[in-house]
């Protein structure tokens, strides 16, 4: 639902008055009377019929997609903007809606300039710009007062256009002066001609824009739109054939003096003049009614200041938005050139058509239970329509296409930064779910390998405020390119509502600190039991944690449970990163200055530690850290040989690190490590894997002794690589 009330607003027009009439009168408008001959003269009959078919096909597919969308929702004011924002979200709606409003407002000037051309052709003593400005003022006053009054005049307009077409087809001869073939301008390219012609078939925007004033938009929009497009196509296919029969040498139609060729072909030329005037004025009125309603809908969704969307009178007339549309239309009237305005309109209309098709295609493809349109459209047909829109844009003008795309994406990201809250649901979650579903299934069919390996980290941090350093480290490792889950364990009897509240609080806290992570709150008998349960069962398909990151337990009574957790993680082929810091909260500098990786132990652990250190130094606070690979040897004789081996590895592995080798200075290796890692911000050391037949009690003794030997070290990550990945192979690729 979009509001608390579904009370009817607006004029409650039917299909014929509210959709078909404004649509067909915009289709049979300025381009038909003033530019159809020019189109034929530039590209010939066959290409003209192709242009008509291509343009109408795009519009027809869009009309069918629109019908599917309209019959699945209650379409209110705003037309294309309303439909797109309710399907793809308010950001996408605004990204298309704002440029569309400017296109509709500029469309007003397009039709008025066409009227001025035709008027001045009959009365050359008047200036075209002055005629256009006066006409715009009169139409704006009518639209300002009442949309109902404006639409009532369209029945008269339809009758005049019908009479003009009868007069045209009843003529059969050309009575005007034919210019010399050598004097006509050179031919324009196919796509330039297409761009000038395309606004002729954009009349469906006039019907869509009146959606908020329809009695039953779900029925009226598809019926009125499709009927109007079909009528326009029939007329547009017949006119060029008839012209080519009457005028044998169609090259002369490129001349400016031939712009009103229909008048000279018709039996009663005055009816053609009246038809041009009526069609251009009614089209201008349709655009002048539609553009403010798009702006009104944007304002009521808080995309722009709300006062702009204020409605007046019984019909909720958007008078402030109408005034804004007037000034934009005025700029186009002053510009005063049909062939200059038309391509601009084509770009933005094609953009809105393309996104409408994408919306319908995605709705049909994701097929949520809420998608139950009375009119169904195959998703592949909608996507084909979208592809046609964007392909035609590119062919018309690649540069303008990129500019249009830049405008759309700029508005989208600006709206996203504003974090607008919509009170309706859209299909973005459904799209993401479809992508996730397909991705998960594809991942499940591909075994992990060192070429594409990334850490999927489960952080057993508890309350983030107390052990933030664990979350911070996990975020630094992932760099926003892999999954991080922040887990907290609550007592077994915690109320589910309370779990949900805590989960929301933790998620908000993490987001506020600019960390990209999923939150999982779990209840269990004890924190360590809960940690074991999560490590074992959390995840979906291939998206299960491959790396468990947690703080080392310092309490002797927990050592056996902790040893159980380590053995379980190792048995389930998960990697372990255990942080020993010696204080409740690890304080690290904003710019981390040094990471020490100790080269000893198993090759698997060493490869995993190097991978972690490399990931840390790719960005964030650790980006400028000195990365050192260190090793201890027993004698001076081994010193140089070991250093050369490490330096060769660094060179082949393409890691930014330096090699440091030391002779053991005490009875224990740990004493030398303490000596040479003094001042480091993070030390990475290997952790012995539990033997298959080793009991929990035996491994807990090893764990206890390890903690004792590590006393006095800087913040240390004890690493155990158990995943079925050749971590060393990550650095041995060619």
Secondary structure per residue as TSV (DSSP state, phi and psi in degrees):
chain	resnum	aa	ss	phi	psi
A	1	X	-	360.0	146.3
A	2	X	-	-102.4	-10.2
A	3	X	S	-158.5	174.4
A	4	X	S	-76.8	-15.2
A	5	X	-	-135.0	143.0
A	6	X	-	-104.2	22.0
A	7	X	-	-57.4	132.9
A	8	X	-	-63.8	136.3
A	9	X	-	-128.7	170.5
A	10	X	S	79.3	-162.5
A	11	X	-	-92.1	-15.9
A	12	X	-	63.1	49.3
A	13	X	B	-72.6	158.3
A	14	X	-	-92.6	-173.5
A	15	X	H	-63.1	-48.1
A	16	X	I	-66.7	-48.5
A	17	X	I	-77.1	-38.0
A	18	X	I	-89.8	-25.4
A	19	X	I	-122.7	-58.8
A	20	X	I	-61.0	-47.7
A	21	X	H	-62.2	-55.4
A	22	X	H	-62.7	-31.8
A	23	X	H	-69.8	-51.3
A	24	X	H	-68.7	-32.3
A	25	X	H	-72.8	-26.0
A	26	X	H	-79.0	-36.4
A	27	X	H	-66.1	-49.8
A	28	X	S	-87.2	70.1
A	29	X	S	-128.7	-138.0
A	30	X	H	-56.3	-47.2
A	31	X	H	-61.5	-41.0
A	32	X	H	-60.3	-44.4
A	33	X	H	-81.3	-39.3
A	34	X	H	-105.9	-16.2
A	35	X	T	-127.7	-5.1
A	36	X	H	-66.2	-40.6
A	37	X	H	-64.1	-40.0
A	38	X	H	-62.4	-40.9
A	39	X	H	-60.4	-48.5
A	40	X	H	-62.4	-41.1
A	41	X	H	-67.1	-27.3
A	42	X	H	-85.7	-38.5
A	43	X	H	-119.0	-6.7
A	44	X	H	84.7	170.9
A	45	X	H	-65.3	-49.6
A	46	X	H	-60.1	-46.6
A	47	X	H	-68.1	-32.9
A	48	X	H	-62.9	-46.3
A	49	X	H	-63.5	-33.9
A	50	X	H	-66.7	-43.3
A	51	X	H	-60.6	-46.2
A	52	X	H	-59.8	-44.0
A	53	X	H	-67.1	-44.8
A	54	X	H	-62.3	-48.9
A	55	X	H	-63.3	-43.4
A	56	X	H	-69.0	-34.7
A	57	X	H	-62.0	-44.1
A	58	X	H	-60.5	-45.2
A	59	X	H	-67.4	-39.7
A	60	X	H	-65.6	-45.6
A	61	X	H	-61.1	-42.1
A	62	X	H	-62.6	-39.3
A	63	X	H	-63.0	-38.9
A	64	X	H	-68.7	-41.1
A	65	X	H	-62.7	-41.7
A	66	X	H	-61.2	-39.1
A	67	X	H	-62.1	-42.3
A	68	X	H	-62.1	-45.3
A	69	X	H	-65.3	-42.7
A	70	X	H	-67.8	-31.8
A	71	X	T	-84.7	3.7
A	72	X	T	-112.0	-2.3
A	73	X	S	-148.5	162.2
A	74	X	-	-86.7	103.4
A	75	X	-	-81.1	121.3
A	76	X	-	-106.3	-163.6
A	77	X	T	-60.7	146.3
A	78	X	T	117.4	-10.9
A	79	X	T	54.6	-122.9
A	80	X	H	-59.8	-39.3
A	81	X	H	-59.5	-46.6
A	82	X	H	-59.9	-46.2
A	83	X	H	-65.4	-45.6
A	84	X	H	-66.3	-42.2
A	85	X	H	-66.3	-32.8
A	86	X	H	-80.1	-14.2
A	87	X	H	-99.7	-53.2
A	88	X	H	-101.6	-1.5
A	89	X	-	106.7	160.7
A	90	X	H	-65.0	-31.0
A	91	X	H	-66.3	-46.9
A	92	X	H	-66.3	-39.0
A	93	X	H	-60.7	-45.3
A	94	X	H	-66.2	-38.5
A	95	X	H	-61.7	-33.3
A	96	X	H	-93.1	-36.4
A	97	X	H	-64.9	-42.4
A	98	X	H	-65.8	-50.2
A	99	X	H	-61.6	-35.0
A	100	X	H	-64.5	-39.5
A	101	X	H	-59.5	-45.6
A	102	X	H	-63.8	-36.8
A	103	X	H	-65.6	-42.1
A	104	X	H	-65.4	-42.0
A	105	X	H	-66.3	-39.1
A	106	X	H	-70.0	-28.3
A	107	X	H	-61.0	-32.2
A	108	X	H	-56.9	-47.4
A	109	X	H	-67.4	-33.9
A	110	X	H	-57.2	-47.5
A	111	X	H	-73.3	-34.7
A	112	X	H	-70.8	-37.2
A	113	X	H	-62.5	-39.6
A	114	X	H	-61.3	-42.9
A	115	X	H	-62.0	-42.8
A	116	X	H	-63.4	-40.9
A	117	X	H	-57.6	-47.2
A	118	X	H	-68.3	-36.8
A	119	X	H	-67.7	-45.0
A	120	X	H	-69.0	-28.3
A	121	X	H	-62.5	-33.2
A	122	X	H	-88.1	-38.1
A	123	X	-	-121.5	78.5
A	124	X	T	-65.8	-12.3
A	125	X	T	-72.3	-11.9
A	126	X	S	-97.6	149.0
A	127	X	-	-85.4	133.9
A	128	X	H	-61.0	-40.6
A	129	X	H	-65.8	-42.0
A	130	X	H	-63.8	-42.2
A	131	X	H	-59.7	-42.9
A	132	X	H	-64.0	-43.9
A	133	X	H	-64.4	-45.7
A	134	X	H	-62.8	-42.6
A	135	X	H	-61.9	-44.2
A	136	X	H	-60.3	-41.7
A	137	X	H	-61.6	-45.4
A	138	X	H	-63.9	-46.5
A	139	X	H	-64.0	-37.8
A	140	X	H	-64.6	-39.5
A	141	X	H	-62.2	-43.0
A	142	X	H	-62.8	-47.4
A	143	X	H	-64.6	-33.7
A	144	X	H	-65.4	-36.3
A	145	X	H	-77.8	-51.6
A	146	X	-	-165.4	129.5
A	147	X	H	-69.7	-32.2
A	148	X	H	-63.6	-42.8
A	149	X	H	-62.0	-41.0
A	150	X	H	-64.8	-43.5
A	151	X	H	-72.3	-28.8
A	152	X	H	-63.0	-34.1
A	153	X	H	-69.6	-16.3
A	154	X	H	-72.8	-20.9
A	155	X	H	-65.4	-39.0
A	156	X	H	-65.4	-42.3
A	157	X	H	-61.2	-43.5
A	158	X	H	-61.5	-40.4
A	159	X	H	-64.2	-40.8
A	160	X	H	-65.7	-43.2
A	161	X	H	-63.5	-42.4
A	162	X	H	-59.3	-43.9
A	163	X	H	-65.0	-37.6
A	164	X	H	-66.3	-37.5
A	165	X	H	-68.4	-38.7
A	166	X	H	-60.7	-43.8
A	167	X	H	-62.8	-39.7
A	168	X	H	-64.1	-50.9
A	169	X	H	-73.4	-16.6
A	170	X	T	-86.9	-6.3
A	171	X	T	-76.7	-86.3
A	172	X	-	96.8	-5.8
A	173	X	S	-135.7	157.5
A	174	X	-	-106.1	121.1
A	175	X	-	-105.5	0.3
A	176	X	S	-90.5	177.4
A	177	X	-	-78.7	134.2
A	178	X	-	-96.1	120.2
A	179	X	-	-68.8	158.0
A	180	X	-	-66.8	140.5
A	181	X	G	-60.2	-32.8
A	182	X	G	-71.7	-16.8
A	183	X	G	-91.8	-11.0
A	184	X	S	-77.7	153.4
A	185	X	-	-65.2	159.9
A	186	X	-	-66.7	162.6
A	187	X	-	-68.3	143.5
A	188	X	-	-89.7	159.9
A	189	X	-	-72.3	162.4
A	190	X	H	-54.9	-45.7
A	191	X	H	-76.2	-29.0
A	192	X	H	-64.6	-44.0
A	193	X	H	-64.5	-40.6
A	194	X	H	-59.2	-43.4
A	195	X	H	-62.7	-37.5
A	196	X	H	-70.6	-36.6
A	197	X	H	-77.0	-34.0
A	198	X	H	-54.0	-38.7
A	199	X	G	-55.3	-19.0
A	200	X	G	-63.7	-26.1
A	201	X	G	-106.9	12.4
A	202	X	T	-91.8	18.1
A	203	X	T	-62.7	-21.0
A	204	X	H	-63.4	-22.9
A	205	X	H	-62.2	-34.0
A	206	X	H	-63.7	-40.3
A	207	X	H	-72.0	-42.2
A	208	X	H	-60.3	-42.1
A	209	X	H	-63.8	-22.0
A	210	X	T	-91.0	13.1
A	211	X	G	-55.7	-35.2
A	212	X	G	-72.3	-12.5
A	213	X	G	-106.9	15.9
A	214	X	B	-96.8	146.8
A	215	X	S	-70.3	-44.4
A	216	X	-	-139.3	86.3
A	217	X	H	-64.6	-30.2
A	218	X	H	-63.1	-32.7
A	219	X	H	-91.5	-42.9
A	220	X	H	-69.9	-42.0
A	221	X	H	-61.6	-53.0
A	222	X	H	-65.1	-43.5
A	223	X	H	-64.3	-50.4
A	224	X	H	-65.4	-40.9
A	225	X	H	-66.4	-51.6
A	226	X	H	-64.5	-40.5
A	227	X	H	-64.7	-41.2
A	228	X	H	-65.5	-43.0
A	229	X	H	-64.3	-43.0
A	230	X	H	-64.0	-41.4
A	231	X	H	-62.2	-46.6
A	232	X	H	-61.2	-40.6
A	233	X	H	-62.9	-42.7
A	234	X	H	-60.4	-46.5
A	235	X	H	-64.9	-43.9
A	236	X	H	-70.1	-23.9
A	237	X	H	-79.8	-28.5
A	238	X	H	-82.3	-39.6
A	239	X	H	-57.3	-51.4
A	240	X	H	-64.9	-33.9
A	241	X	H	-62.5	-44.7
A	242	X	H	-64.7	-42.9
A	243	X	H	-62.9	-41.0
A	244	X	H	-67.6	-24.6
A	245	X	H	-76.9	-42.5
A	246	X	H	-72.7	-42.0
A	247	X	-	-111.1	106.6
A	248	X	S	-65.7	-43.9
A	249	X	-	-97.8	92.0
A	250	X	G	-71.7	-9.6
A	251	X	G	-58.4	-32.5
A	252	X	G	-66.8	-16.2
A	253	X	G	-69.9	-10.2
A	254	X	G	-76.4	-16.9
A	255	X	S	-71.3	142.9
A	256	X	G	-59.6	-33.7
A	257	X	G	-67.0	-12.4
A	258	X	G	-97.9	9.2
A	259	X	T	-58.7	-36.1
A	260	X	T	-101.7	40.5
A	261	X	H	-59.5	-32.3
A	262	X	H	-61.8	-32.2
A	263	X	H	-65.4	-39.2
A	264	X	H	-80.0	-23.0
A	265	X	H	-79.7	-32.4
A	266	X	S	-66.2	156.2
A	267	X	S	-69.0	-41.9
A	268	X	S	-121.2	94.7
A	269	X	H	-58.5	-30.2
A	270	X	H	-61.1	-35.2
A	271	X	H	-65.3	-33.9
A	272	X	H	-65.1	-44.7
A	273	X	H	-59.7	-46.2
A	274	X	H	-64.1	-37.2
A	275	X	H	-63.6	-43.6
A	276	X	H	-60.6	-48.2
A	277	X	H	-60.5	-47.8
A	278	X	H	-64.9	-44.7
A	279	X	H	-65.4	-45.3
A	280	X	H	-66.3	-39.9
A	281	X	H	-69.2	-40.2
A	282	X	H	-68.6	-37.1
A	283	X	H	-64.8	-42.7
A	284	X	H	-61.5	-40.2
A	285	X	H	-65.9	-40.8
A	286	X	H	-59.5	-44.3
A	287	X	H	-67.0	-35.4
A	288	X	H	-72.2	-23.1
A	289	X	H	-84.0	-36.9
A	290	X	H	-76.4	-44.8
A	291	X	H	-58.0	-48.3
A	292	X	H	-62.9	-31.1
A	293	X	H	-72.3	-31.1
A	294	X	H	-64.4	-45.0
A	295	X	H	-66.4	-36.3
A	296	X	H	-62.8	-42.9
A	297	X	H	-65.1	-40.2
A	298	X	H	-60.7	-40.5
A	299	X	H	-68.4	-39.7
A	300	X	H	-71.7	-18.7
A	301	X	T	-92.8	6.9
A	302	X	T	67.7	19.8
A	303	X	S	-70.1	-37.8
A	304	X	S	-125.1	169.7
A	305	X	-	-51.1	135.7
A	306	X	G	-65.5	-28.1
A	307	X	G	-62.6	-24.9
A	308	X	G	-65.1	-28.2
A	309	X	G	-89.1	6.5
A	310	X	-	-61.6	133.4
A	311	X	-	-103.0	152.5
A	312	X	B	-129.5	143.3
A	313	X	T	75.2	-175.0
A	314	X	T	-59.7	-38.8
A	315	X	T	-87.9	7.9
A	316	X	T	56.8	43.5
A	317	X	B	-64.5	129.7
A	318	X	-	-84.1	76.2
A	319	X	H	-70.6	-36.5
A	320	X	H	-66.1	-44.1
A	321	X	H	-64.6	-33.5
A	322	X	H	-64.5	-39.8
A	323	X	H	-62.6	-39.7
A	324	X	H	-65.6	-43.4
A	325	X	H	-61.8	-34.9
A	326	X	H	-59.5	-46.8
A	327	X	H	-68.9	-34.6
A	328	X	H	-68.1	-43.3
A	329	X	H	-61.5	-35.9
A	330	X	H	-62.0	-39.1
A	331	X	H	-63.2	-37.7
A	332	X	H	-69.9	-37.0
A	333	X	H	-62.8	-41.8
A	334	X	H	-64.6	-35.8
A	335	X	H	-60.6	-46.1
A	336	X	-	63.8	35.6
A	337	X	-	-140.6	112.1
A	338	X	H	-58.1	-46.7
A	339	X	H	-68.6	-16.8
A	340	X	H	-86.7	-38.5
A	341	X	H	-75.9	-37.2
A	342	X	H	-56.7	-47.9
A	343	X	H	-62.6	-32.8
A	344	X	H	-64.0	-45.5
A	345	X	H	-60.7	-42.9
A	346	X	H	-57.6	-43.3
A	347	X	H	-60.2	-48.0
A	348	X	H	-76.9	-31.9
A	349	X	H	-68.1	-41.1
A	350	X	H	-63.8	-36.5
A	351	X	H	-61.7	-48.7
A	352	X	H	-66.3	-38.3
A	353	X	H	-62.8	-44.7
A	354	X	H	-59.4	-43.8
A	355	X	H	-71.3	-34.5
A	356	X	H	-60.5	-43.0
A	357	X	H	-65.1	-41.8
A	358	X	H	-59.4	-43.0
A	359	X	H	-58.9	-48.6
A	360	X	H	-65.7	-41.1
A	361	X	H	-62.9	-42.7
A	362	X	H	-68.8	-37.3
A	363	X	H	-60.9	-45.8
A	364	X	H	-69.3	-35.9
A	365	X	H	-71.4	-44.6
A	366	X	H	-76.0	-31.5
A	367	X	-	46.0	59.0
A	368	X	-	-70.8	164.3
A	369	X	T	-58.0	-25.5
A	370	X	T	-75.2	-11.2
A	371	X	-	-88.5	95.7
A	372	X	-	-136.4	60.0
A	373	X	-	-69.6	149.1
A	374	X	S	-73.0	-24.3
A	375	X	S	-116.9	119.6
A	376	X	-	-99.2	143.5
A	377	X	-	-132.7	124.4
A	378	X	-	-56.5	135.3
A	379	X	H	-61.0	-33.5
A	380	X	H	-68.1	-31.6
A	381	X	H	-69.1	-40.9
A	382	X	H	-63.2	-43.4
A	383	X	H	-65.9	-35.1
A	384	X	H	-62.9	-39.7
A	385	X	H	-63.8	-41.6
A	386	X	H	-63.6	-44.2
A	387	X	H	-60.4	-42.3
A	388	X	H	-59.9	-42.3
A	389	X	H	-60.2	-50.9
A	390	X	H	-71.8	-34.0
A	391	X	H	-66.5	-42.4
A	392	X	H	-65.1	-40.4
A	393	X	H	-56.0	-46.2
A	394	X	H	-65.1	-39.6
A	395	X	H	-70.2	-34.1
A	396	X	H	-65.1	-51.8
A	397	X	-	-163.1	104.7
A	398	X	H	-62.0	-41.5
A	399	X	H	-62.7	-46.0
A	400	X	H	-64.6	-32.9
A	401	X	H	-63.0	-44.3
A	402	X	H	-65.8	-36.3
A	403	X	H	-65.0	-45.4
A	404	X	H	-60.6	-43.2
A	405	X	H	-63.3	-40.1
A	406	X	H	-63.4	-40.6
A	407	X	H	-63.1	-46.8
A	408	X	H	-61.6	-48.1
A	409	X	H	-68.8	-33.5
A	410	X	H	-63.4	-45.4
A	411	X	H	-63.9	-41.0
A	412	X	H	-59.1	-50.2
A	413	X	H	-69.6	-31.4
A	414	X	H	-64.6	-41.5
A	415	X	H	-66.2	-37.8
A	416	X	H	-65.0	-38.4
A	417	X	H	-67.2	-29.5
A	418	X	H	-75.3	-15.5
A	419	X	T	52.8	52.2
A	420	X	-	-64.4	139.4
A	421	X	-	-101.3	117.6
A	422	X	-	-95.2	146.5
A	423	X	S	-95.9	11.1
A	424	X	S	-120.6	160.1
A	425	X	-	-92.9	147.0
A	426	X	-	-124.7	-178.4
A	427	X	S	-94.7	11.5
A	428	X	H	-62.1	-38.0
A	429	X	H	-63.0	-38.5
A	430	X	H	-65.2	-39.6
A	431	X	H	-63.9	-46.8
A	432	X	H	-62.8	-38.6
A	433	X	H	-63.9	-40.4
A	434	X	H	-64.3	-44.8
A	435	X	H	-62.5	-44.5
A	436	X	H	-62.9	-42.5
A	437	X	H	-60.3	-49.1
A	438	X	H	-65.3	-37.6
A	439	X	H	-67.1	-43.1
A	440	X	H	-63.3	-43.6
A	441	X	H	-64.4	-38.4
A	442	X	H	-67.2	-40.9
A	443	X	H	-63.8	-36.9
A	444	X	H	-63.6	-24.9
A	445	X	T	-89.5	-4.6
A	446	X	S	-118.0	113.2
A	447	X	-	-66.2	147.9
A	448	X	-	-65.2	148.5
A	449	X	-	-145.3	164.3
A	450	X	T	-68.1	-21.7
A	451	X	T	-65.3	-37.5
A	452	X	T	-116.3	10.6
A	453	X	-	-63.4	138.7
A	454	X	-	-142.0	149.8
A	455	X	-	-76.4	130.1
A	456	X	-	-107.5	100.5
A	457	X	E	-99.5	129.3
A	458	X	E	-103.7	113.0
A	459	X	E	-97.3	112.4
A	460	X	E	-90.1	78.8
A	461	X	-	-99.7	-19.6
A	462	X	S	70.8	-145.0
A	463	X	S	-63.4	125.4
A	464	X	T	-63.5	-28.1
A	465	X	T	-68.2	-28.2
A	466	X	T	-89.8	-27.3
A	467	X	S	-134.0	52.3
A	468	X	H	-63.3	-29.1
A	469	X	H	-60.2	-29.0
A	470	X	H	-68.2	-44.1
A	471	X	H	-66.5	-41.0
A	472	X	H	-61.6	-41.7
A	473	X	H	-67.3	-43.2
A	474	X	H	-61.6	-40.8
A	475	X	H	-65.2	-39.1
A	476	X	H	-66.0	-35.4
A	477	X	H	-69.9	-43.2
A	478	X	H	-75.7	-31.3
A	479	X	T	55.4	28.1
A	480	X	T	69.8	14.6
A	481	X	S	-112.4	-1.6
A	482	X	S	-144.3	176.8
A	483	X	-	-82.3	138.3
A	484	X	E	-130.3	128.1
A	485	X	E	-117.5	124.7
A	486	X	E	-96.1	119.3
A	487	X	E	-113.9	141.6
A	488	X	E	-130.9	141.7
A	489	X	E	-109.3	126.3
A	490	X	E	-111.0	162.4
A	491	X	E	-56.7	154.2
A	492	X	T	-56.3	-36.9
A	493	X	T	-92.2	15.1
A	494	X	-	-65.7	133.2
A	495	X	-	-63.3	137.5
A	496	X	H	-56.8	-35.5
A	497	X	H	-63.8	-40.5
A	498	X	H	-64.7	-38.7
A	499	X	H	-61.3	-43.2
A	500	X	H	-63.5	-41.3
A	501	X	H	-64.5	-43.9
A	502	X	H	-65.5	-40.5
A	503	X	H	-59.0	-43.1
A	504	X	H	-65.3	-41.1
A	505	X	H	-63.4	-45.3
A	506	X	H	-63.9	-43.1
A	507	X	H	-61.2	-43.0
A	508	X	H	-63.3	-41.0
A	509	X	H	-64.2	-43.5
A	510	X	H	-65.7	-42.9
A	511	X	H	-64.3	-39.5
A	512	X	H	-61.7	-31.1
A	513	X	T	-91.7	15.1
A	514	X	T	60.3	42.5
A	515	X	-	-114.5	130.0
A	516	X	-	-90.8	105.7
A	517	X	-	-155.0	156.2
A	518	X	E	-95.6	146.7
A	519	X	E	-109.9	133.5
A	520	X	E	-130.6	115.5
A	521	X	E	-107.6	126.1
A	522	X	E	-127.7	142.3
A	523	X	E	-105.2	140.2
A	524	X	E	-157.3	169.2
A	525	X	S	-59.4	-46.1
A	526	X	S	-139.8	161.5
A	527	X	H	-56.8	-40.8
A	528	X	H	-71.1	-35.9
A	529	X	H	-63.9	-44.0
A	530	X	H	-62.5	-38.1
A	531	X	H	-63.1	-42.2
A	532	X	H	-62.7	-41.9
A	533	X	H	-64.5	-44.0
A	534	X	H	-66.1	-45.8
A	535	X	H	-59.7	-32.2
A	536	X	H	-83.5	-38.2
A	537	X	H	-115.5	-12.8
A	538	X	-	-73.6	140.5
A	539	X	S	119.5	177.5
A	540	X	B	-143.3	122.4
A	541	X	T	55.3	-128.9
A	542	X	T	-75.8	-9.8
A	543	X	B	-91.1	53.3
A	544	X	S	-104.5	149.3
A	545	X	-	-59.8	130.1
A	546	X	S	-100.5	-6.3
A	547	X	E	-139.6	125.6
A	548	X	E	-104.5	124.6
A	549	X	E	-117.0	126.0
A	550	X	E	-153.3	169.3
A	551	X	E	-89.3	146.4
A	552	X	-	-69.2	138.7
A	553	X	-	-81.6	131.7
A	554	X	-	-104.4	-2.1
A	555	X	-	-95.2	122.5
A	556	X	G	-58.8	-33.6
A	557	X	G	-69.2	-14.0
A	558	X	G	-99.4	-3.3
A	559	X	H	-60.0	-41.5
A	560	X	H	-67.0	-42.2
A	561	X	H	-64.2	-35.9
A	562	X	H	-67.9	-40.0
A	563	X	H	-63.4	-36.4
A	564	X	H	-61.4	-43.4
A	565	X	H	-62.0	-44.9
A	566	X	H	-62.5	-45.0
A	567	X	H	-62.2	-40.5
A	568	X	H	-65.0	-45.1
A	569	X	H	-59.2	-44.0
A	570	X	H	-65.9	-42.1
A	571	X	H	-63.2	-36.5
A	572	X	T	-87.5	14.8
A	573	X	T	59.4	41.0
A	574	X	-	-110.2	148.0
A	575	X	E	-84.4	153.3
A	576	X	E	-126.1	131.3
A	577	X	E	-124.4	109.6
A	578	X	E	-112.5	119.5
A	579	X	E	-94.1	124.2
A	580	X	E	-113.1	114.7
A	581	X	-	-121.7	-18.5
A	582	X	S	83.3	-6.2
A	583	X	S	-132.3	168.6
A	584	X	S	-64.8	-35.7
A	585	X	S	-136.3	126.7
A	586	X	-	-79.0	119.5
A	587	X	-	-95.6	116.9
A	588	X	-	-118.6	145.9
A	589	X	-	-66.1	157.6
A	590	X	S	-61.2	-41.0
A	591	X	S	-107.1	100.9
A	592	X	-	-65.7	133.9
A	593	X	-	-106.6	-21.4
A	594	X	E	-156.3	133.2
A	595	X	E	-122.9	127.1
A	596	X	E	-109.3	124.1
A	597	X	E	-110.5	123.2
A	598	X	E	-93.6	121.0
A	599	X	-	-86.4	88.3
A	600	X	-	-165.1	167.9
A	601	X	S	87.0	-156.9
A	602	X	-	-74.6	153.0
A	603	X	H	-64.1	-34.9
A	604	X	H	-63.6	-47.8
A	605	X	H	-61.0	-42.5
A	606	X	H	-62.1	-44.7
A	607	X	H	-61.7	-40.1
A	608	X	H	-67.4	-41.9
A	609	X	H	-62.6	-42.1
A	610	X	H	-63.8	-39.1
A	611	X	H	-62.7	-43.9
A	612	X	H	-63.3	-45.8
A	613	X	H	-62.7	-40.6
A	614	X	H	-63.7	-44.0
A	615	X	H	-62.6	-38.9
A	616	X	H	-61.6	-39.0
A	617	X	T	-87.0	9.0
A	618	X	T	-79.8	-18.3
A	619	X	S	-179.6	-177.3
A	620	X	G	70.0	-155.7
A	621	X	G	-65.4	-21.0
A	622	X	G	-93.5	1.4
A	623	X	T	-58.6	-38.6
A	624	X	T	-100.6	15.1
A	625	X	-	-70.0	145.4
A	626	X	E	-78.0	122.0
A	627	X	E	-103.6	113.2
A	628	X	E	-116.8	134.7
A	629	X	E	-103.4	116.3
A	630	X	E	-116.6	151.9
A	631	X	E	-147.8	154.5
A	632	X	E	-114.4	130.4
A	633	X	E	-118.9	161.2
A	634	X	S	-86.1	-28.3
A	635	X	S	-133.6	159.7
A	636	X	G	-61.1	-32.0
A	637	X	G	-61.7	-29.6
A	638	X	G	-87.4	-8.7
A	639	X	H	-61.3	-57.6
A	640	X	H	-67.3	-39.2
A	641	X	H	-61.2	-43.6
A	642	X	H	-67.1	-40.4
A	643	X	H	-62.1	-44.3
A	644	X	H	-61.2	-39.3
A	645	X	H	-63.6	-42.4
A	646	X	H	-69.6	-41.1
A	647	X	H	-64.8	-37.6
A	648	X	H	-63.0	-40.8
A	649	X	H	-62.3	-45.9
A	650	X	H	-59.3	-41.1
A	651	X	H	-65.6	-46.5
A	652	X	H	-70.9	-33.7
A	653	X	H	-80.2	-13.3
A	654	X	T	59.1	43.8
A	655	X	-	-109.2	145.9
A	656	X	-	-87.2	82.9
A	657	X	-	-142.5	164.4
A	658	X	E	-123.8	150.1
A	659	X	E	-96.4	134.2
A	660	X	E	-136.1	124.5
A	661	X	E	-124.0	135.8
A	662	X	E	-129.7	152.6
A	663	X	E	-87.5	135.4
A	664	X	-	-57.6	128.0
A	665	X	-	-104.8	-6.7
A	666	X	S	-137.5	-171.0
A	667	X	S	-72.3	-30.3
A	668	X	S	-114.4	145.3
A	669	X	H	-59.7	-37.0
A	670	X	H	-59.9	-32.0
A	671	X	H	-65.4	-41.7
A	672	X	H	-67.4	-38.1
A	673	X	H	-62.1	-43.2
A	674	X	H	-60.5	-42.1
A	675	X	H	-63.9	-46.1
A	676	X	H	-92.5	-3.2
A	677	X	T	-109.5	9.8
A	678	X	T	-61.3	127.4
A	679	X	T	92.9	-5.4
A	680	X	-	-70.4	150.4
A	681	X	S	-86.8	-26.2
A	682	X	E	-153.5	131.3
A	683	X	E	-114.2	131.8
A	684	X	E	-110.5	124.0
A	685	X	E	-132.1	150.1
A	686	X	E	-76.6	149.2
A	687	X	-	-115.2	133.0
A	688	X	-	-67.0	135.1
A	689	X	-	-76.1	142.4
A	690	X	-	-67.1	138.8
A	691	X	-	-70.6	155.6
A	692	X	T	-59.6	-36.8
A	693	X	T	-100.4	12.4
A	694	X	-	-84.5	131.0
A	695	X	-	-77.6	163.5
A	696	X	H	-61.0	-40.9
A	697	X	H	-62.4	-42.4
A	698	X	H	-64.8	-42.2
A	699	X	H	-71.2	-30.8
A	700	X	H	-66.4	-31.4
A	701	X	H	-65.5	-44.7
A	702	X	H	-58.4	-43.3
A	703	X	H	-62.1	-44.9
A	704	X	H	-61.1	-44.9
A	705	X	H	-64.9	-37.0
A	706	X	H	-62.1	-42.5
A	707	X	H	-61.4	-40.6
A	708	X	H	-62.6	-44.4
A	709	X	H	-68.1	-22.9
A	710	X	T	-88.8	-3.8
A	711	X	T	-56.3	132.4
A	712	X	T	95.3	-7.1
A	713	X	-	-78.8	153.3
A	714	X	S	-64.4	179.0
A	715	X	S	-49.3	126.4
A	716	X	E	-128.4	136.3
A	717	X	E	-105.4	114.0
A	718	X	E	-90.2	121.9
A	719	X	E	-115.3	131.7
A	720	X	E	-128.7	112.4
A	721	X	-	-92.3	116.0
A	722	X	-	-122.5	-9.7
A	723	X	S	-67.9	152.3
A	724	X	S	-80.4	60.3
A	725	X	S	-132.2	138.0
A	726	X	-	-83.4	86.6
A	727	X	H	-62.0	-35.2
A	728	X	H	-64.0	-30.8
A	729	X	H	-64.3	-22.3
A	730	X	H	-57.5	-34.6
A	731	X	T	-100.2	5.9
A	732	X	S	-111.9	9.9
A	733	X	-	-74.3	147.1
A	734	X	-	-81.8	360.0
